[in-house]
Amino acid sequence: MSDVPIQQPADDERVSSLRQNTLGLRHAIIISVAVMSPAASIFFNTIPQAGLVGAAIPLCYLIGFLIALLVANQYSEFSREIPSSGSAYTFVTEGLGPIPGFLTAWVGLAAIIVGVPYSFVLLGANLQTLVQRWFGLNLHWSFWFVLAIGLAFAICYLGVRQSMNIDFAFLAFEIGICLILAGIVLFRVGQQGGLTLVPFTLQTIPRGGDITVGIVLATLSFIGFETAATLGEETRNPHRNIPRAVFGSMIVVGVFYVLMAYVSTVGYGITNMATGFANDPAPFDTLGRQYSGPVLAVLIDIVGLLSFFSAALAIINGGARILYTVGRDGLLPHWTAWLHPVRQNPIGSITMLCILGLIVGIPLGLLFTPIQAFSFLGTLDALLILIIYALVALASIVFFLRKRRERFRIFLHGILPGVSLLIILGILGAVVISPSPWPLNLLPFVLIAWLLIGGGLIFFLRDKLTNA
């Protein structure tokens, strides 16, 4: 660990070597939307949901949207007061102290480490399948995995502004293609009189189904909305623009999720969701072929690839800024705070994340299968981020009571984060206690081991932390 002392800048006086005032509101929205990977989430997360709730998937996403907006409140309120590239790490440190702040950083480190290979491993597997289908060339998924990480590193090296421009192009394409599919399906189904509000009711849930788990899966699809906060030191007028980006990204993706969930339900057939849709490995490809033809189906396949890549790109950029801030405070090796001398982006942390992505992703993909590794890493990532959300909610209450007492509002800074905390703990409990097949049944042990290691590091760093 570095011997650099922990900095203690006052609120709104934090000095950063990141290039300030270079990003706008749209960049902050783009990074959050990209991390949520709207197309990939709706393409793949709806498959297990269909087996649980049948045609009630749109209802799950509507409820999940409302829950996610509730959780987003804490990030928005913190960003108005102390915009920082450290995001949750800074928020929890300011609210609860340096030890909970370090624990947040430690959990966040694991979330970032698994978030990068989580996106790339399924991207590699899909590319292997599609390239073989389109061109008859069968290259192992690990080749595409390494190629994608190398490309992501090169783009992130250029700078966050350039990365966000690429993410914006990909997002515009994926959302555009999805909206075209939605328009075609709604028009065709509407001609047949099939448009109905039944998917927003409970009456289609199959026997033995579970609406609670369906809502949990929908809520987890919003994870990543908070990434805009990592651009707090580089965004113009962050006190205004970061809170707007948090809620703006949430609204864009929330409306998209509800719309596409409804389109997939009425398009596939309300009575076919629990059986056909739930067992279809590519239901949106099926919808594209059924309602348009092979060209749209190919475009949908490409959209899935780009959605994973744009998510990974945003995860690297956002995660690198969190690690940079923790390293700058002396709680990670000093090279994690290295900045490119010209571009002023955290190249040390970017390099670290890409290397760790290779180290984690390829062995897990080979040990399990790419699909199993994707499920394992994605679920672990969700659990880690939910822990961070809970810490931020608690920190929000304490921070506004102790340090912003004159601005404390019982509903905004007491009731809302309190309800958020209860919901998050409920979701964590539901995910952990649900019976899971191998290798998902290993997750509680991995999580406990990581937290124990973090506790050991807190003991090792106790002098540095208590003197902060």
Buried (B, 14 or more C-beta within 10 A) or exposed (E): EBEBEBEEEEEEEBEBEBBBEBBBBBBBBBBBBBBBBBBBBBBBBBBBBBBBBBBBBBBBBBBBBEBBBBBBBBBBBBBBBBBBBBBBBBBBBBBBBBBBBBBBBBBBBBBBBBBBBBBBBBBBBBBBBBBEEEEEEEEEBBEBBBBBBEEBBEBBBBBBBBBBBBBBEBBEBBBEBBBBBBEBBBEBBEEEEBEBEBBBEEEBBBEEBBBBBBBBBBBBBBBBBBBBBBBBBBBBEBBBBBBBBBBBBBBBBBEBBBBBBBBBBBBBBBEBBBBBBBEBEBBBBBBBBBBBEEEBBBBBBBBBBBBBBBBBBBBBBBBBBBBBBBBBBBBBBBEBBBBBEEBBBBBBBBBBBBEBBBEBBBEBBEEBBBBBBBBBBBBBBBBBBBBBBBBBBBBBBBBBEEBBEEEBEEEBBBEBBBBBBEBBBEBBEBBEEEEBEEBBEEBBEBBEEBBEEBEEBBEEBEEBBEEB
